[in-house]
Structure formats: structure tokens, C-alpha cells
């Protein structure tokens, strides 16, 4: 019976039942009280951040390995500067290839995205102690990157931005033709969806625009919600503790 009441509490809480409704149903032994329902949700969400901790450990491990490979390359370069030899040149090429391979397989990283959550609580009977309350919260979600940029060099710039010609940033004839071809696919998909007479054209039109990251973007984005963080802010609106979050 207790498990049934707990299950009902989760369903009712998810459905938006207020505190008064929990009190009335708990008096009939149909569910648990409001505080117990919140405790159940807190218990189920105790390890909600465990995937994020795994991401952080993976990034730290890959970063340490990258620094070690860079140190090896620097040591070989110093040896070449002192006494150059074909063997050292081969060692340098192998070390640089190992670093490039490691960067291609590194953990892609993650980032945080958030938005404001404004909640207003109105009391039924306003007194000096019981006033309306405004809770201004912030909802945070961590997203795992699907595309990594670690294979790009972060030591040597491609060009000097002060001397590169401005025409380099302008679209070329080839870029404009590629844009037209991409727009044909997008507009054609809209025509197929909303114009029944053009439905036959679906078998000849590509479903999407092909690019070099098709495989990575077909995978589902992994994310970690911070519901427990929001819940604690709702119950301690004026006693919020600041968390130091490192942006990765």
C-alpha cells in the first residue's frame, strides 16, 4: 500500500497537484503528504549529475594526456635544436601524429545552457507574515557536444587578421551556387509537405543537406537537467547558495 501511495504521489506531483490537494488526499490515505512527495522526488534525483561528473573526468583525463604529448614534442624539438639527426626527425613526426590522433578521439566536451524561471506564489489570505512571493530562478541544462574542435590547432594561427584581404570573407561564385543548391532542397521539402500535387517529387529530392558531420549529428544529444537544483531554489528562494560551475 505504501508503494502505491508513493507512485500516486509521483503521478500527482508530475500532474501539478498543489499542496492543498495532497493534504486532502493524504487524509483519505490515498497518497502521501506534500513534503513526503518532494522527498521522494529528491531521492530519485539524488544522482542526476553523475553523467556530468563522468564527462568532467573524461575531459580532465584527455587534457592530461594532451599535455603529456605536447611535452614529448617539445622535448624532441629541443633535442633537434641541439643536435639534429634523422632519428629525431622521425620521432618528432611520430609524436605529432600521436597528438593529432589523440585530439581526434578526445572527449568532445560539454556546455551549459540556461533560462530564467519566474514563479509567483499568491496566498489565499494575506497577512503581515504571509505575503505574495516572487521566485526568480535559473534553470540549467548541460549538453554534451556532438562535434569536437580539438583537431584544430590552437598554437599557430592560420593567418594574420590584420593583413588578410577582406574579400576572403566574401562569398565566392562557388559559395553562391552551393547556397542555391541547398535552398532547392529546403524549398522543395516545403513544397512536398504542403502542395499535394508535388508529392510525387519526394522520391527524387534528397531528404537533407549532406555535410561532413552527418554521422555525428544523427546521434541524439546527451543532456543533464538540473531539476533538483531548481527544486531547492523553490524551497529556499532567499537562501540560495552560489555554485561555482566551470564552463567547458
Secondary structure by P-SEA (a helix, b strand, c coil): caaaaaaaaaaaaaacccaaaaaaaaaacccccaaaaaaaaaaaacccaaaaaaaaaaaaaaaaaaaaaaaaaaaaaaaaaacccaaaaaaaaaaaaaaaaaaaaccccbbbbbbbbbbbbbbccccccccbbbbbbbbbbbbbbcccccccccccccccccccccccccccaaaaaaaaaaaaaaaaaaaaaccccccccccccccccccccccccccccccccaaaaaaaaaacccbbbbbbcccc
